[in-house]
Amino acid sequence: MASVDEHEMSGNDPSAPWGQVRRRLLGAAQAWYLYPVFVFLLSRLTLLGVSHLGIAMVMTRPRFDQLERFGPVLVGFCRWDCRFFVQIAEHGYQTADEAAFFPLLPILARAVSALGVPLHLALLFVTNLACLGAFLVIYRIFEQLAGRDAARWGLAAYAAYPTGFFLGAVYSESLMVFFTALAAWLSMHRRHVVAALAVMLAALSRHVALAAGVLLLGAQVQDRPDLRRFLFHPAVLALGLPLLGTGAYMFWLHLQFGDPWMWYSNRLEYGEMATLSLAQVVARGFPDVRVSYFMLFACLPLLGTLSLLRRKEWLPLGMFSAALMAVFLSVGMYALGRFSVACWPAFLPVGIALARYQVLQLPLIMGLSIFQGLFFFLFSHEFHIL
């Protein structure tokens, strides 16, 4: 009678079928993309629950004009500026008020809708797909620069940031974050021309993404520190690509409405809501409690930005985050909470700190998450959480 090797029977032989299956399962469990996908799914399910419970409990405010279309679960994701994106996606640019909303989100939603998806769901699909893409790319950048633990905690803090729900709402923040993160990743791998194209798409989502031009510049300087090599390399021409996208939109506005600066002039009609600066807030003694809350939470990306600027290898990310924060503190204090979500690089030092000091992990993530749930509840009922 032939004997069977006990080592093979135990399944420990790597060449055995079960050994191969086990190796594949372990490899899949360690796949880098599983963590950001998990964070994305967990955050979406949580926001869906908050939206549904919030609408079910309180329906006295606001006017639920989108309830019939989005239903009681999804309506919380379509408040305030959402109506402009819906109108533009359905009918194109018809009024001057719509010019301030850049066209990439409506264009992509129309493309998805052409596949048979209802337009309002197409808008949500695009923003949340961009959010997933942003989480994946940000995680890879953080992992490459600081390791797996820092990447995990940095992404967790970013996803839990109190106004991070804007990355899932029908707003253009998620597209801007995705394309600027993609540009940073491509720049890190010396694909400067494609990175510039990514920034161009980000600027077609929100014009402030042009601040990522300093990221492109810093990455090219790091790649070619010699002045002659920098100036005479073909990639230097790519630094002008982001302006082409914005310029094309302005040219279209000129043809359509006769005013290429309409996107900017119409924004000014909102008054202080579009121009309030930190200096004005301090001079008046913090007159608006919303601004005070936003300033409190914006300290986190602000401190992260300052930390980025201390490390040479992080300098392009730090320059980008600093440029954004400078713009927001100069003219965007009323919407600092939402705007500061765009400063995703600032959460790299946050992740490093959380990986190093375990005592901070649970209090910070839980505290941020609780406030995100509160702010999202207020946002879904059209309180001024902008």
N, C-alpha and C positions, 0 to 999 in steps of 0.2 A: 504494500500500500504506500503510495507516494505521500510524503509529508509536505505540509504547507508551512512556509516560514512565518513564525509568530510575529515578527516585526512587520511583515506585510499585512497580516491579518489585523493588527492593531490600528492600521490606518496611518501609521507614522511614516510610511514610505512615501517620499515626495512624488515618486513616479506613479503611485497608485491613483486610480480615478478620484477617490475621496480626497486624497491629499491635494490634487490639483484643484478640486472644487473649493476646498477650504482655503487654499492660497488666494484664489480669486475673490472669495467672499471677504477675506481679511483685507485684500488690496482695495476692494470697493469701499469697505468701511473706512479706510484711511484716505479716500479720495478727497482732494482739497475742496472740491466744489460742494460737498455735502453740507458743510457748516453754513456757508452763506445762503444756500437754498433753505436750510432749516430755519435760519433767522428770518428770512423773507416770509416763509409760510407761517411761522408763528406770529409774526407781526401782522400779517394780513388777516389771519383768523381772529386775532385779538381785536383789531380795528373793526372787522365785520360785526363782532359781538357787541362792541361798544356802540356802533352805529345803530344796530337793530334795537338794543335795549333802550338807548337814549331816545330814539324816535317813538318807541312803543310807550315809554313812560310819560313823555312830555311832548304834546303836539299842539300846544297853544302858541308857540313861537318857533319858527317864523312862519311866513306863508309858505306852505310846502308846494310850491309851484312845480317842482320836478318830481313830486311823489308818484304821480301816475306813471311817469316814464321809467324812473329808476327803481320804484318799489321801496318798501320800508327798510330794506337792508342796505341798499346801495345809495339811497338819497343823501346820506350823510357825507358822501364823497363828492357831491356836486353842490357846492355852496359858493356864494360870492362870484369870483371871476369865472367860475365854471360856465355860467350862462353865456358869457362872451365866446368861449371856445366852442360851445354847442352851436351857437348862432353862426359863427364863422364856418364851422365844419359843414353845416347844413346849407347855408345860403351864400357863402363867400363874404368878403368885406363889403358891407353896404353903408356903414356910417363911419364918421370920423372917430367916434369913441372906440371903435374896434381896432384902429391902427396901432394902438399901444401893445397889442397882443401879437407877438411874432408868429410866423405862419407854420413852423415845422409840425407842431402838435396837430393842428387841424388837417394838414396835408397827409400825415401818416394815418390819422383816423379815417380819412376818406379812403385811403388805400386799403385799409383793413375792412372798411364797410363794403368796398367793392367785392369782397369775397363772400358777402351774404350776412355779415355780422351787423346787427342794428347799430346805428351810428353812436348812440350814447354809450353802448357797451364797448364799441371800438375805441372810444376815448379812454375809458377805464382800462381797457386791455393794453393800449400803448403806454400809458403812464406807469402801470404796474409792471409791465415787461421791462420798461426802462429802469424801474427801481430794482428789479431782480438783476439785470445786467450791471447796474451800478454796484450792487452789493458784491457780485462776483469779482468785478475788476478791482474795487477798493480792497477787498480781502487779499487778492494776489499782490497788489502793490505793498500793502502793509506787511504781508508775509515775507516778501523778498527783502524789504528794508529792515525788518525788526524781528522776524521769526513768527512761528505759528501762534504762540500764546498771545503775543502782543496784537497780532492780527485779529484773533478771535475776540479779545476784549475790546479792541478799538472798534470793530464792526458792531459789537453788541451795544456799546455806548452810543454809536452813531444811530443805530436803528431805534434806540430808546429815547433819543433826544426829544424834548417835549414837543417841538413842532415838526418832528420827523414824519408825521402823518401826511404832510403836504406831498411827500414822495409817492403817495398812493392816491391822492385826490386828483381831480381833473384840473391840474395846474401843470405848468411847463418845467417845474423844478427838477423832476426826475430825469427828464431828457437832458437838461443842462448838466446835471451831476454825472449822468452816464457818459456823455461825450467828453466832458473835461477829464473824467477819470480814465477813459480810454485813451485820450491824448497823452496823459501822463504816463500810462503804461507803454504806449508806443514810443514816446520820447526816451524812456528808460532803456529801450531796446534799439535806440538809434534809428528809428523809422520816422524821421522828422517830417517828411512831406505828408505822410498819411496822418500823423499827429495833427498837423496844421489843418487838414481837411476835417478831422474830428472836431477841432475847435470852431471851425466855420459852421458846422452843423449845430454845435452848442449855442453859438451866437444867433442862429436862426430860431432857436428855442427861446432864449432870453439874451438881450443885448449885453448884459453885464458879463456874460461869458467871455467877452473880448479881453477881460482881465487875464484870461489864461494865456494871452500873448506873452506875458512875462515868464510863464512856465516854459513855453516853447523857446524863448530866448535863453533862459537860464540853462535848459537842457542842452542846447546847441553850444553854448559857451563851455559847459562842462565837457562836452564831447570833443570840442576843438578849441582848447584854451589859447592857442597861438592866434594872434589877431589876423595874420595873413591867411591862415587856413580857414578861419572863421568867415572872413569877408569874401573869399574867392571860392568857397564851396557852393555848389548849386543849391544845397538845402537852405541857404540863407534866404533865398527868394520865397521859400514857403512861408516865411514869417508874415507875408502880406496876404496870404490866402484867407484868413478869417475875416478880413475887411471886405473881401469880395462878396461874401454871402450877405453881410449887412448892407453893402452898397447896392446889391441887386434888389433887395427888398425896398430900399429907399428909392431906387429908380422906378420900381413898380408903383410905389405910392405917388411918385410924381406923375406918372402916366394916368393913374386911376383918379387921384384927387387933386393933382396940381401942387402938392406940397410934400417934398421928400422928407421933411422934418416933422411930419404930422405925428409920428409915433412919440416924439419927445414933447412937442408943444401941447398935445392933448393930455399927457401925463401931468403937466404943470397945472392944468385946470383943477386938479384935486387939491391944490393948495399945500398946506403944511403936511398933509398926509403923504405927499410925494417928495417933500423937500426938507423935512425936519432933521436938524443935525444934532449931534451930541452937545455941541457948544450951546445951542439954544435950549436944550433940555436942562442942562446944568444951570444956565442963567435963570431959568424960570422955577427952579427948585422942584423938578420932576412933577409936572402938573398932571400927568396921566398915569394911572396905576398900571395900565397895560404896558407902557414903555418901561416902567420900572421892573416889571416881571421879565420882559424880554432882555433888558440889560443884565439882570441877574443871571439868566441862563446863558446869555451870550458870552459871559465871562469864561465859560468852558472852552469854546472854540477860540476865543481871544488868547487865553493862556496857551492853548495848544499851538496857535500860530507863532507866538513868541518863542516857544520851545523849538519849533521847526527851524527858525532862523538862526539857531545856535549851532546847527550841524551842517557842515559843508555839503555832505551828500544829500541832505534834505532841502537844500537851499531853493531849487526850483519850485518845489511844493510850497515852501514857506513864502516865497515871493508871490505866488498865486493867491494863497490864502490871505496874505497881508494886503494885497491889492483889493481883494473883495471886501475885507473888513474895513479898509479905509473908505471905500465908496459907501458902504452901508452906514458907517458912523457919520459920514458927511451929509448924506441926503436921505437915508432910509430908516430913521429911528422908529417910525410908526410901525414898520413891518420888519423890524430887526429880527424877530423870532423866526419868521419864515425865511427871510433872506439869509440868515446865518446857517441854514441847512446846507447852502451851497458850499460852505467852507469845510468840505469833507476831509481835506488833508490834515486839518487841525486835530483830528481824532486819532492820528497815529501816536503822538506823545501820550494821549489819554490811555490808549491801549497798553503802552509800555508801562505807565505808572500802575495801572490796574493789575497787570501781570506780575509786577514786582511787589506790590502791597496788597496782599490778598484780603486784608481787613476792610479795604475800601470797595471791593467788588460788589457784594450784595447790596450795601446801602446805596451806592451810586446808581447801579442799574435799576434797582427797584424804585428809587426816588424819581429818576428820570421817567420811568415807565408810568408811574402813577400820574405825574403831571401831564404826560402825553395823553393819557386817557381823559383827564379833566379838560385839557385844551381841545381835544378832538370832540368831546361832548359839546362844548361851547361853540366850536366851529360849525358842527352839524346843525346847530340851532341858530345859526347866523348871528352869533355875537361877534364883536369886532376882534377876532383872533386872526389877524392878517399876517 
